[in-house]
Amino acid sequence: MVDIQKQNSSKETEKSSNADKDVASANFDDTSVDVTHLIENRYNTTKEVIIKRLKEINFLCFTSDILTITNSTRSFLVLTVHFIDIVDGSPVIQSLNLCAQKLSQGHTGQYIQERWKEICEEFEIDKTKIVSITTDGGANIVSAVRLFLGDNHRIPCMAHVLNLVVDGVLKEIKEFSALTDHVKTIVTFFKQSVNAMDQLRAEQESCGKKEGEVWTLIQAVSTRWNSCFDMLERFDKLSVLVAKILATKSQTNKNTPDMIPSSQLNVIRDFIAILGPFKEATEKGPYYLPPDKLPLLEEHINELVDSGILFPCQSPYASPVFFVAKQSGGVRLCDDYRFLNTKIQFDPFSAYNAEVSELDTDESKVDSDSSHEGASTEEDSSDEGASTEEK
């Protein structure tokens, strides 16, 4: 009788647990549906606001590129719209990313321009308002601009042009190509060896690095901007640990690549110094100063030059300027020196100043004379005391 009751109670418990699971799954499905519905509503609401705003703009510019996800065959056509908006009475450049549309066919010029047409129809954009499209130099996307807007409507992407110039020059230097191939071989060895990567992580953690601060080696990819610079810079920072691990691995693994000689590491550091400004130019966004602020900027600069605070120079580095509103109603000219500060090498020894040096010399003479007089007085007094005791 007891066993039957136990069986019945266990069956009831099992039924109730299954019922709880069904309810939980149903609630989860309802929640996911609700979240999806909220996201769709938010998108549609934002889309309506954008459509209304773009209809008020007379001139539009596009920036477009094809994005391919790393280690994946999926590609997306990204389209961004730029226009000049009036904010608080001042013109401001606005940028809106309209979409990242998944591509399902070959990336031909005809197919790309058809996707642009669909996007313009979706956001109700009048094609006659589009002044230009900024793209890279790919033949397919150049052809797409010609088919979509006609001739003389494409603006080359300056960052892409700089990247092509750097890559083209580096490929002409055979010694550099051989050096980068050697670094790629070492990086590939670490990427394919879990044990080597674990050792690299352990070495950094033993030096005090915490989780999230540990570095890994970066592999250069021809389709990614500045990837060669990133690979060399990270390899240089980890070169000591990499050399230690390769020396240990070479004793048990004959396929372990040789470490870069120290003389070649100096060459890598030289190239890092050369390529650094190009990375900054292609990745750092500029400060956009509204056109109505340019006369005010010129006035401020002329005042500072006339007062001797500023003077013309030919420095390879420049700092962006911008205005900050004062509480009194005026504006204050400000500079962003963060990038410049990273390039300054501070001298621990103070600079020589003739006037200060002469003052220091005079004061030191006075101090030495007074100290000498004081010493003489002490000696005289001590002598007198001694002679008195003798007497």
N, C-alpha and C positions, 0 to 999 in steps of 0.2 A: 504493500500500500504506500509506504514511504517512497519507494523507488518510482512508482507511477506519478506521485505528486512532484517529485524532483524532475522527472522527464517533462511533465506538463509545464512546470515553471520555467525550465530551460527553453522549451519551445516558445513560450510566451515572450521570454527575454529576447530570443533570436528574432521573433517577429517585430518586436518593438524597435530593436536596433536597426533592422532592415527598413522599417518605416521611417526612422530618424534619418537614415542615409538617403532615402528617397526624397524626404523633405529638404534635407540639406542640399542635395544635387539640384532639386527644383529651385530652391532659393538662389543657388549659385548661377543657374541658367537665367533666372529672372534678373539677377544683378548684372550679369554680363550683357544681357539685352538692354537693360536700362542704361548702362555705361556707354554702350555703342550708340544708343539712341541720343544720349546727351552730347556725345562727340559730334554726331552728324548734325544735330541742331545747332551746335556752336559753330561748326564749319559753315553751314548755310547762312547763319546770321552774319558771320564775319564776311563771307563772300558778298552778301548784299551790300554791306557797308563799303567794301572795296569797289564794287561795280558802280555804286553811286558816286564815289569820290573820283574814280578815273574818268567818268563822264564829264566832270567839271574841269578836267585838265585838257589843255589844247595840244601839248606836245609831250610825247612819251619816247623813252629810249629803253631798249631791251639789252639784257646780257644773257647769253645762253651757252650751255656746255653740256656734254654728255658725261654722266657720272657712272662709272663701273665699280661695283663693290668688290673689294679685294677678296681673292679666293672664291669668287662666285661668277656665274655667267650672267647675272642680272645687270641690266643697264637702265639708266633713267635719263630723261631729257629734262634738264633744270632750266627754268625760265624766270628771270627777275626783271621787274619793271622799275625804271627810275624816272622821277619827275621833280619839278621845282614846285614846292608848296609854300604858302605864306603862313608863317607862324608868328603871332604877336607883331604883325606888321613887317616882318623880315622874311626874305626868301630863304628857304631851307631845302636842301636836296634830300628827297625821300626815296627809299628803296623798299620794294615789297617782293618777296618770293611768291610767285603765283602758284607754282606747282612743281613737282618732280614726277613726271609721267613715265611710267614703265614702258620700255620699248620692247616690242615683240617681233620685229622684223629686222632685216639688214639696215644698217645706218646709212642709207643713201640720202642724197640731197632732196630728192622728191619726197621720201618718207618723212624726213625731218620737217620740211616746210608744211606738209599736211598736218603734222602734230601741232605746229604753231597756229595754223588756221583753226584747229579745234579748240585750242586754249583761248584764242581771241574770241571765238564765238561763245565759249562758256562764260567768259567775263565781259562779254558785250563790248569789246574794244574795237573802235573804228580804226581800220588799218591805215587810213590816211593820216592819223595822228602820230604814227610811229616814224620817228626821224631817222633812227639808226639802230643797228644791232651789233653789239660787241661780242666777238667770238675769237677762238684760237685760229690757227692757220690751216686746220684740216680741210682737205679738198672737199669733203662731203658737206661740211657745215658752211663753207664759203659758197658752194653751189646752192645750198638751201637759202641763204640770204638773197642771192641773185634771183632765184625763182620766186621768193616771197615778196621782196620789195623792189627788185630791179637793181641796176648797177649803181655804184657810188653810195651805198647805204650801209656798208660794213665798216666798223672800226676795229682794227687789230687790237687784241688784248696785250697791253704793254708788259705785264708780268710774264705772259707766255713768250713774248718775243725775247725778253731778257733771259729766260730759261733756255730757249733754243740757242741763243748766242753763247752762253756759258757751256752748254753741252757740246756745241760744235767746236769750240776752241779746245776743250779738254780732250775730245776725241783725236785731235790732230797731234797731241803730245803723247807719243808712244810710251815714254817712260811712265807717265802718269797712268795711262791705261793699264800697263803691267802692274803697277803698284795697287791700283784699285781692284784688279782681278785677284791679286794675292789676298787683300783684305776680305773680298767677297768669299774666297775659299775658306778662310778662317771662320767667318760668320756662318757660312753654310754648315761647317763642321759642328759648331755649337748648336745651331738650330736643329740638327739631326741627331744630336746626342743629348738625351735627357740627363745623363749622369754629368756631363760637362756643364749644362745649364744649372743643375742643382749645386754643383761645386761653386760656380760663379755667384749664385745667390748666397751660399753659405759664407763665402769669403767676404762679401759685402756686409752681411749681418754680423760677422765677427768684428768688423770695423766700426760697428755701432749704428748701422742703418736699420731703420724699422720697416715693417711691412708697409708697402706703398711707396717707399723711397728707393727700393732696389731697382737698379737699371738692368736692362737686357740689351744685347747687341741688336743693331738695326741693319736690315738687309737693304741694299740699294735696288730700287725698281725703276726701270726706264720711263714708265708712264707717270711717275709721281715726282712732282717738283721738289728740287733740293734734296732728293733722297740720297744722292752721293755725298753731299755735305753732311747730312744727318748721320750717315754710316761712319764717315771718317771721324766726325766729332765724338761720337759715342765710343768708337774703337779707341781713340786717343785717351779718353777718360778712364777706360777700363784696361788699358794696355798692360799695366803692371800685373793685374790679376789674371789676365788672359795668358800672359807669358808664363806665369807660375803654373797654371792649369795645363797648358800645352806641354810644358816640360815634364810634368807628372804623367800625362797621358802617353807621351811618346815612348815611355818605358814598357808599356803593355799593348799599345796599339800602333802598328806600323803605318797605318793610314793617317796618322795625326799630322796635320800640316805644320810647316816650320813657322816660327814666330817672325814678325817683321823686324829686321835689324834696327838698332837705335838710330843709325844715320838716316834710314828711311822714315822713321818716326818723326824726325825733324822736318823732313820734306812734307810729310802729312800735315804737320802743324803750320807750315808755311802756306799750304793750299787752303787750310781752314781759315787762316787770316785773310786770304784773298777772296774766298767764296762767301765769307760772312756777310759783307755788305749787300751782295746779290740776294741772299736769303731774306735780309731785312727789307729790301726793296720790293720783293715779290709777295711777302707775307704780311707786312705791317701796313695797316690801313692809314690813309692820309687824313689830315684834318681838313675839312671843307669849310672855308671861311665864306660867309654869304657875300655876294657881290656888293651889297650896300655898305659892308664894313671895310672894304678895301681902301676907300679914301681916308677913313678914320685910322686905319693901320698905317698908311703912308704918313699921315700927320704925326702920329706917335713916334714913328721911327725917325722922322726928320728932327723932331724935338730932342730925341735922345742922342742923335748924331751931332747936332749943334751944341749940345751941352757937354760933349766929350765922353759920354757914357758908352755909346756904341761907335764902332768904326768899321769900314769895309774890310773884308778879309777873304782869303781864298781857301778856307778850310774844307777838307773833303766831307765834313759832317755838318749837318744843319739840324736845328731844333724847330719843331712846329710851334706856331703861336696861335692864341685864341683869346677872346675877350670874356671877362667875367663881370657881370653887372654889380655895381656898388649899391649900397642901401641909399646913398644920397641921390642916386639917379644916373650917375655917370657909369663909365666902364673902366676896367683895369686890364691892361695888356699883360698877359701871362705867357710863359714859355714852358714847354715840356722837355726837361733836360734828362729824363730817365735813360734814354738810349745813349745820349752823349756821356753820361756818367759811367756807363759800362765800358766805354772806350778810353777813359782817362786812367793813366798810370800815375798814381800819387807818389810823390817823392817824400820819403820819411825825413829828409834833412831840409831845413829851411833854406830859402834862397838868400844869397849874399846881398846885403844892403850896406853901402858905404857909409851913409849917415849914421845908421844905427851902430855900425861897427866902430866908428870914431867915438860915439858916446860911450859905448861899452868899454873901449880902451881907456878913455879918460876916467871913468868911474872906477875901473880896475886899478888904475894908478893911485887914485885917492885912497881906495880901500887898502892897497898894499902899503902905502906910506903910513896910513893911520895904524895899521896892524904892526908895522915895523916900529913906529914910535911907542906903541903900547908894549911891545915886547921889550924894547930898550928900557922903558920905565920899570917894568917888572924886574928886569935883570938888575937895574941900578938899586931898586929898593931891596932886592934880595941881598945884593952885595953889602948895602949899608947895614942891613940887619945882621949879616954875618960878621961884619967888622965890629959892630957894637957888641955882639956876644963875645967876640975874642977879647975886646977891651975889658 
